[in-house]
Amino acid sequence: MGKDIDLTYDGENEISDSIGIIDPILIPPPLPPGDNSSLNAKVDAEALEELQHPNSIITTVADPSPVVILFGAGSSGKTMTLIRLTRYLTRLGYKVIPDRTFRPAKSKHYQKMCDAFDSIVNSPYAPTSTAMLNFMLVKILDPNGKPVCQILEAPGEHYFSIENPKAVFPTYINAITQLHNRKTWVFIVECEWEDQQDRNNYARKILDMQALIDSRDKVIFTCHKADRQPHWMPGQIPNEAEFFGYIKNYYPNIFDNYINRNPITRLWRKYNFDFVVFSAGLFNEADKQKKVFSQGPDKFPAKLWKSILKTIKGSWWS
């Protein structure tokens, strides 16, 4: 399995030339001229249908490159993780491209999301319900155009519903577990989320997912919205031991399946996964409908990307 968590943060100097710099942002382009109301109504109806009836969703993953699955409850930050990673990787020369073949061509909702991907990623505003990358597969290509991996972002309600915590996973999620691609599961948690009963239910859902995934799959745990815990973020350098201890205590047993059982290596490597503290940035109210997004330091997506690369390269020692 994987490498032990490193509770001493060592990534602050990995990209010192870009820490704290805000990339130029672009205003999303206006809709093309003409009456789009009919198309928008159809797209919105399709999006609602997918959310309410996810077992009708048809997916195709044809690319054999590794798949990274962002697993989190609603509003856990999956979309902002994808946006922040996209901005960071684009800055380094990678290409992040929606896979238009992931969904049937007749899915106007999906094609509209693919069309709007760059605008949403570069918008100064946080995505809203009408501009959300809530079910998308994107390809990550290196600067030479070679596929590195694919990242799946799906609605949190498909993974866990507070109102119906025992709901089974949709068909397409079970299909993802059966892919022959190398897979990395990024389990997203956060401090002070909802109440303890909700955290217990979500922890059980994570355990349910762990029971379905292949034993060869890799796992990363990410503690999101770290900026909301400034007492553990002096100088924006996370105290990973404090974050890890909180998650271990408040999300029961989610680490237990990845305890290192090797009698020798467990002396210095207790768990077979990486633990990453993450913050996409800050959000401020612009009006009742919008929030302005100011991205945080590059060291956060850099740390996550480093962990992802270790899993998809098949080595935890790179």
C-alpha positions in Angstrom: 0.0 0.0 0.0 1.2 3.5 0.6 3.5 5.7 2.5 2.8 6.8 6.1 1.4 10.2 6.7 4.1 12.9 7.1 3.0 15.0 10.0 5.8 17.5 9.5 4.8 19.8 6.6 7.8 19.9 4.1 6.2 21.5 1.0 6.3 25.2 1.8 9.3 25.8 -0.4 8.3 23.5 -3.3 7.1 26.4 -5.4 8.4 29.5 -3.7 8.1 31.6 -6.8 4.3 31.3 -6.8 3.3 31.2 -3.2 0.6 33.8 -2.5 0.3 35.1 -6.0 -3.2 35.4 -7.4 -3.4 34.3 -11.0 -5.2 36.8 -13.4 -8.9 36.0 -13.5 -11.3 36.3 -16.3 -14.9 37.2 -16.3 -17.0 34.4 -17.9 -18.0 35.2 -21.4 -21.6 36.2 -22.0 -24.1 33.8 -23.5 -24.2 33.8 -27.3 -26.8 36.2 -28.9 -30.3 34.9 -29.3 -32.8 33.3 -27.0 -31.2 30.5 -24.9 -34.1 30.1 -22.5 -35.3 26.9 -24.1 -31.9 25.2 -24.1 -31.2 26.4 -20.5 -34.5 25.0 -19.3 -33.7 21.7 -20.9 -30.2 21.6 -19.4 -31.5 22.6 -15.9 -34.2 19.9 -16.1 -31.6 17.3 -17.1 -29.3 18.3 -14.3 -32.2 18.0 -11.7 -33.1 14.6 -13.2 -29.5 13.4 -12.8 -29.3 14.5 -9.2 -32.6 12.9 -8.3 -32.2 9.7 -10.3 -28.4 9.0 -10.5 -28.9 5.4 -11.5 -29.9 6.6 -15.0 -26.5 8.1 -15.5 -24.4 6.4 -18.2 -20.6 6.9 -18.1 -17.7 5.7 -20.3 -14.1 5.8 -19.2 -12.1 4.8 -22.3 -8.7 6.3 -21.4 -6.5 3.7 -19.6 -4.7 6.4 -17.5 -5.2 6.4 -13.7 -8.4 7.8 -12.3 -8.5 10.0 -9.2 -11.9 10.1 -7.5 -12.8 13.0 -5.3 -15.1 11.6 -2.6 -16.9 14.0 -0.4 -20.3 15.1 0.9 -22.3 18.0 -0.6 -20.4 21.4 -0.2 -17.3 19.6 1.0 -15.2 21.5 -1.6 -14.8 18.9 -4.4 -15.5 21.5 -7.1 -13.2 24.1 -5.6 -10.5 21.4 -5.3 -10.8 20.7 -9.0 -10.7 24.4 -9.8 -7.7 25.1 -7.6 -5.8 22.1 -9.0 -6.6 23.2 -12.5 -5.3 26.7 -11.9 -2.2 25.4 -10.3 -1.4 22.8 -13.0 -2.1 25.1 -15.8 0.4 27.5 -14.3 3.0 24.7 -14.5 2.2 24.0 -18.1 -0.2 21.1 -17.8 -3.4 20.9 -19.8 -6.7 20.2 -18.0 -9.4 19.2 -20.4 -12.9 17.9 -19.9 -13.5 14.4 -21.3 -16.5 15.0 -23.6 -16.9 11.2 -24.1 -17.4 10.5 -20.4 -21.2 11.1 -20.9 -23.4 10.4 -24.0 -23.3 13.1 -26.6 -27.0 13.7 -26.1 -26.4 14.9 -22.6 -26.8 18.7 -23.1 -26.2 19.3 -19.5 -22.7 17.6 -19.6 -21.8 19.3 -22.9 -22.7 22.7 -21.5 -20.5 22.0 -18.5 -17.6 21.1 -20.8 -18.1 24.3 -22.8 -18.1 26.4 -19.6 -15.2 24.7 -17.9 -12.5 27.3 -18.6 -14.9 30.2 -17.7 -15.9 28.6 -14.4 -12.3 27.7 -13.5 -11.1 31.3 -14.2 -14.1 33.1 -12.8 -13.5 35.5 -9.8 -16.7 34.0 -8.3 -17.3 30.7 -6.6 -19.4 28.3 -8.7 -23.1 28.6 -8.1 -25.9 26.1 -8.6 -26.3 27.4 -12.2 -22.5 27.2 -13.0 -21.3 24.1 -11.2 -18.8 21.4 -12.3 -20.9 18.9 -10.4 -20.3 15.7 -12.5 -17.3 15.8 -14.7 -14.3 13.8 -15.8 -11.2 15.9 -16.7 -8.0 14.7 -18.3 -4.6 16.0 -17.0 -2.0 16.1 -19.7 1.7 17.0 -19.0 3.4 19.8 -20.9 4.2 17.4 -23.7 0.6 16.3 -24.1 1.0 12.9 -22.5 -1.9 11.8 -20.3 -1.0 11.8 -16.6 -4.4 11.0 -15.0 -8.1 11.7 -14.9 -10.0 13.4 -12.1 -13.7 12.6 -11.4 -15.8 15.2 -9.6 -19.3 14.0 -8.8 -22.2 15.4 -6.8 -21.6 15.0 -3.0 -25.3 13.8 -2.7 -24.3 10.7 -4.7 -21.7 9.8 -2.1 -23.5 10.9 1.1 -26.8 12.5 2.0 -27.4 13.9 5.5 -31.1 13.3 5.0 -30.6 9.7 3.8 -27.2 8.5 5.2 -27.9 4.8 4.4 -28.7 5.3 0.7 -26.8 2.9 -1.5 -24.2 4.3 -4.0 -25.5 4.9 -7.5 -24.7 2.4 -10.2 -22.1 4.6 -11.9 -20.0 4.9 -8.7 -20.0 1.1 -8.4 -19.0 0.9 -12.0 -16.0 3.2 -11.3 -14.8 0.8 -8.6 -14.7 -1.9 -11.3 -12.5 0.0 -13.7 -9.2 -1.7 -14.6 -7.5 1.7 -14.4 -5.2 2.4 -11.5 -7.3 4.4 -9.0 -6.7 6.9 -6.2 -9.5 7.7 -3.8 -9.3 11.2 -2.2 -11.5 11.1 0.9 -12.5 14.6 1.9 -13.2 15.6 5.5 -13.2 18.9 7.4 -13.1 20.1 11.0 -16.3 21.2 12.8 -18.5 19.9 10.0 -22.2 19.6 10.9 -22.9 17.7 14.2 -21.3 14.5 15.6 -24.1 12.3 14.4 -23.6 13.5 10.8 -19.9 13.0 11.1 -20.5 9.4 12.4 -22.8 8.7 9.5 -20.4 10.1 7.0 -17.6 8.1 8.5 -19.7 5.0 8.0 -20.2 5.9 4.4 -16.5 6.3 3.9 -16.1 2.8 5.4 -18.8 1.5 3.0 -16.8 2.9 0.1 -13.6 1.4 1.4 -15.2 -2.0 1.5 -16.0 -1.7 -2.2 -12.8 -0.5 -3.6 -9.9 -2.7 -4.8 -7.3 -3.5 -2.2 -4.7 -2.2 -4.8 -6.3 1.2 -5.0 -4.5 4.0 -3.3 -6.0 6.4 -0.8 -5.4 10.0 0.2 -7.3 11.7 3.1 -7.6 15.5 2.7 -8.7 17.9 5.5 -10.4 20.8 3.6 -11.2 24.4 4.5 -8.2 24.5 6.7 -8.3 28.3 6.7 -11.3 28.1 9.0 -8.9 26.8 11.7 -6.4 29.7 12.0 -5.2 28.5 15.4 -3.6 25.5 13.6 -2.4 27.6 10.7 0.3 29.9 12.0 1.7 31.8 9.0 -0.5 29.6 6.8 1.7 26.6 7.6 -0.7 23.9 8.8 0.0 21.9 12.0 -0.8 18.6 10.4 -0.6 16.7 13.7 -3.5 18.7 15.1 -5.6 18.4 12.0 -4.9 14.6 11.8 -5.8 14.1 15.5 -9.1 16.0 15.1 -10.2 14.0 12.1 -9.2 10.7 13.7 -11.2 11.5 16.8 -14.3 13.0 15.1 -14.6 10.6 12.1 -14.5 7.2 13.8 -12.4 4.4 12.3 -11.9 5.9 8.8 -8.2 5.3 9.0 -8.3 1.8 10.5 -8.3 -0.1 7.2 -5.0 1.5 6.3 -3.0 0.7 9.5 0.4 -0.6 8.5 0.5 -4.3 9.7 4.1 -4.9 8.6 6.0 -5.7 11.9 9.1 -3.8 10.7 7.9 -0.8 8.7 5.1 0.0 11.1 7.8 1.2 13.5 8.2 4.4 11.5 5.1 4.2 9.2 1.8 3.8 11.0 -0.6 4.3 8.2 -0.5 3.4 4.5 -1.9 6.7 3.1 -1.0 10.4 2.7 -2.8 13.0 4.8 -3.1 16.4 3.2 -4.3 19.6 4.8 -5.9 21.7 2.1 -7.4 25.2 1.5 -8.6 26.4 -1.8 -8.7 30.0 -0.7 -11.0 32.6 0.8 -14.7 33.5 0.0 -16.3 36.8 0.5 -19.9 37.7 0.0 -20.4 39.8 -3.2 -24.2 39.8 -3.0 -26.9 37.3 -2.0 -26.2 35.1 -5.0 -22.4 35.4 -5.4 -19.2 34.9 -3.5 -15.9 36.3 -4.6 -13.1 33.7 -4.6 -9.5 34.6 -3.8 -7.3 31.6 -4.2 -4.8 30.7 -1.4 -1.1 29.9 -1.7 0.0 27.4 -4.2 1.6 25.2 -1.5 -1.8 23.7 -0.8 -2.6 22.3 -4.3 1.1 21.5 -4.7 1.0 19.2 -1.7 -2.1 17.5 -2.9 -0.7 17.1 -6.4 2.5 15.7 -5.0 0.5 13.0 -3.2 -1.6 12.2 -6.2 1.5 11.8 -8.4 3.0 9.4 -5.8 -0.1 7.2 -6.1 -0.5 7.2 -9.8 3.2 6.5 -10.4 3.0 3.4 -8.3 5.6 4.5 -5.8 5.3 6.2 -2.4 9.0 7.1 -2.3 9.2 9.6 -5.1 
